[in-house]
Structure formats: C-alpha cells, structure tokens
C-alpha cells in the first residue's frame, strides 16, 4: 500500500514550487501572453492585411519597388516600408489564412514581452512588481502592440541590450581583436536584419550605437581606449548593415522624410502633444501623466543605482542603455506621439525595476515600528507575494473564458462578410482601415485609399477626409462604398441612403455595403 505520508509531501512540494520566484515569473508571462493573444485578435489594426498581400506578391516574384495595382485613384511606384515582414505575413496567410496572421502577431508580441521580462529580471526586478510596473504602459499604450514590424524592431532593440550585457561579461577573457570583431559582426547582422524588416531601423541603428557606447562605459576592467574601439566597432557594424538595406541609405532616409511629411497632423501616431491636447483635451492627460512618471522614475532609479552601487554594477549595463534611449524618446513625443510610444515600450524593464524598488521600500517601512498602519497584519498580508500569487492565479482563471471568446475569430476582421459580397471588379471607396482586408480578400476589387499614407500623399488623405465628411462628393468612378457604423461615417452614410442612385446591399456586424444602382 502507498505511504499516506506521500500526499502531504507532494502538497508541500507543490506549495514550495508555487512560492518560488521562478514560478511567479512564469505566471506573469502567461498573463502577458493572454494580453498578446487578445491584441493579436483585435480588429483595430488593419495594415497587416494589405502587408500580407504585398508579401504574397513578393513571394510570387514581384520586385519590392513596383507599380501599384491596388488603387484605382492613384498611379505610381510603391516602396514598401517593411519588405521582409510583409513576406512573413504573406507566409502566415498562405499557411493558415486569418489564423496564420493571428499566430504571426501573437508570436511577435509574445517575444517582445518575453524579452522585456528577461531584461527586467536581469536588472534585479521581481515578478509581481514588474507586472505592476508594466500595467500602466499596457493600459495607455495598448495600441502600440500591433502585428506590424515596429514591434519586432522594438524586440531587436532589447536583443541589442541583451547582447551588450552578455558580451560585457566575456570581455575580460577575450583579446581586443576578438572583442571588436564580435561587436562589429553582431552590429552588422542586427542592422541588416532590422533594416530589411522595417525602414525605421536605420534610425534605430544610430540609437543602438549610443546604447552600446553606454554599455561599454558601464563595463569594468577595460581601458578607455578599448571602450572607444568597442563603441566605434559597434557603430561601424551597424552602419554597414544600413548600407546593405533594401533601398540603400539615401532612399531609406528619403522615404522616412516623406512619411513624416505626409502623416504629421493627420495620422494619430504622428500627432504632437499639442495636437493631442487640442483634439482630446482632458482625455489625453492620463496618458501624459503615465509617460512622464515612467520616464522620470526610470531616470531617477538608474541615476540612484549608479550613485549608490557604481557604474560597474551589472544592472547598470541594462538600465542605463534603455534609459539613454527611452527618456529622450518620451521627450521627443512633444513633437510626435510615435516617439513617446517607442520610449514607453523600451522603458518597460526599468519600470519593473522601479516598481520593485518601491515595493521593497514599502516592506522596509512595514518593519519600522513608527509606521503602525503599514505594519498591520492585514496590510502586510495584502502586500506579500504569497497573497498576490493566489489573486493573480484566480484572475487568470476568470479571464481565460474572456480571452478565449476574444481570440476565437483569430485575426478575422468583422467586415469580412460584407467584403465577400462586393460585385466582381467593383471600384471601392471605403474607410481606409477597411481597404486592407479588401486588398487581401478581393484583389479583383480596387480601392480608392488604404493604409499606405506615404504612397497616396497628403492631399489625397485630406481629400479622403473631405469626402468622408461630405464636403466633397464621391469620385464619379466609385461603384461600391463600405462604411463602419460610427460617428465619423454617419454623415456620408446618411447621404448615401438619401441618394436614389445608391442602394444598401448588405449590413452586417457594424459594416454596410452600398452599390451604385
């Protein structure tokens, strides 16, 4: 007969495993993976659909720079901003359709979270305080987690910091020639991959060169000359990777200038802080407060770390490079929101460290007889890791059905049923997010505008808004219109219903299709 003492032993072993910090890190990662699943299935982002079509055409032999075949309103050559990522999305679509796109998005966002947690852990953060530090950014920068290549570029930034942290531990055992060669080689490969994934990496390459210089500054056992050579080698490797980018340095920088010129003041991520205050008023204040607190907290924590433990503390080689990028990026958000979002994402590991430091401070105060309220048994219990292990486990169980329901459609956009009812070869005018699924599902139906703002140009975007607000008439060649049921589209929808030349053909899941009579 089995020994009855085995059951209590197993229970005790299970309790000991649950109480470990490693188990808590896995719990936090599962929570973030659930967030990634919901975001991957979110219909808010639509650019991945036309990106997948671009990737499919590249796989079929089309050159990256090619004449446009999707729009009936504009002619010219189109220069994709993320040529290799388009191919990844195209492969996802060919393998699994909408579920293939879901898995591409889910894996890319989950990898980003995994790298952020790893950096936080290496910098001295604990699991549950890290989740607390991540939460405000997840809430107010949720739109930054997308299936686009920009999240992958952020992940490559984390990879660059991890490389510097790891290689700095090997330098004492390596010759100067090997040290310089490895840094230059890794910089070249990283930059080459990043630039083919998305053109924005060319700017990121310069940022990473600075981040590496900060990491070598915080590495012990090296002369100043060796630090300078390592910084120069990294910058040279990153620069050579930019030379090998798909369009070269000149055209890439020109495309970046065109994108900024076209999108400024029209596309939300290119709005300045002043624009957002003017448009959103008090609704934007919580986001601004979170951005300021995260940047200030990360900077103060890192400065205190250097002053207290010296610049050669291993945690500095993670925190200082992240702060060197993240804090200036948040400040640059005064001019463009996209920089603030990038800064907040790159500061996530340091936010975990800041939250850990604040929780440690709270625990020290609980041991001080002068803080009776904080020392009360219930307060101590509610701020303990054991208590939050149970709470988070319960929340995960309760949230699982919600996550399953939200991810059940995969990456299927809600307008799919309406798009499939388009007449063959119809010239479509639609709200620009809807055009992405149209391009992917119905290549026979050309669109008037889609998410490629840099291709269409600023005047085309302004004309789109005038038509949407019924200030300008629909183009004469328009054969079909698809609009969502929202405040932005209600004036044009009412005008179409009142026009005897247009007829509602379908109205499903908040989207309506009109066809010219």
MOLINSUL-V560367 format. One record per run of one state. SS is the DSSP state (~ for helix, > for strand, _ for the rest). FROM is the first residue (numbers start at 0). TO is the last residue. If there is no record, write none. Layout:
ss=SS from=FROM to=TO
ss=SS from=FROM to=TO
//
This chain:
ss=_ from=0 to=3
ss=~ from=4 to=17
ss=_ from=18 to=19
ss=~ from=20 to=39
ss=_ from=40 to=45
ss=~ from=46 to=58
ss=_ from=59 to=63
ss=> from=64 to=66
ss=_ from=67 to=69
ss=> from=70 to=70
ss=_ from=71 to=75
ss=> from=76 to=78
ss=_ from=79 to=81
ss=~ from=82 to=121
ss=_ from=122 to=125
ss=~ from=126 to=139
ss=_ from=140 to=140
ss=~ from=141 to=143
ss=_ from=144 to=147
ss=~ from=148 to=167
ss=_ from=168 to=169
ss=~ from=170 to=172
ss=_ from=173 to=174
ss=~ from=175 to=196
ss=_ from=197 to=199
ss=~ from=200 to=216
ss=_ from=217 to=222
ss=~ from=223 to=242
ss=_ from=243 to=246
ss=~ from=247 to=262
ss=_ from=263 to=266
ss=~ from=267 to=269
ss=_ from=270 to=271
ss=~ from=272 to=308
ss=_ from=309 to=314
ss=~ from=315 to=331
ss=_ from=332 to=335
ss=~ from=336 to=345
ss=_ from=346 to=346
ss=~ from=347 to=365
ss=_ from=366 to=375
ss=~ from=376 to=381
ss=_ from=382 to=383
ss=~ from=384 to=406
ss=_ from=407 to=414
ss=~ from=415 to=418
ss=_ from=419 to=426
ss=> from=427 to=429
ss=_ from=430 to=430
ss=~ from=431 to=440
ss=_ from=441 to=445
ss=> from=446 to=446
ss=_ from=447 to=451
ss=~ from=452 to=455
ss=_ from=456 to=456
ss=~ from=457 to=467
ss=_ from=468 to=478
ss=> from=479 to=483
ss=_ from=484 to=485
ss=~ from=486 to=497
ss=_ from=498 to=500
ss=> from=501 to=507
ss=_ from=508 to=509
ss=> from=510 to=515
ss=_ from=516 to=516
//
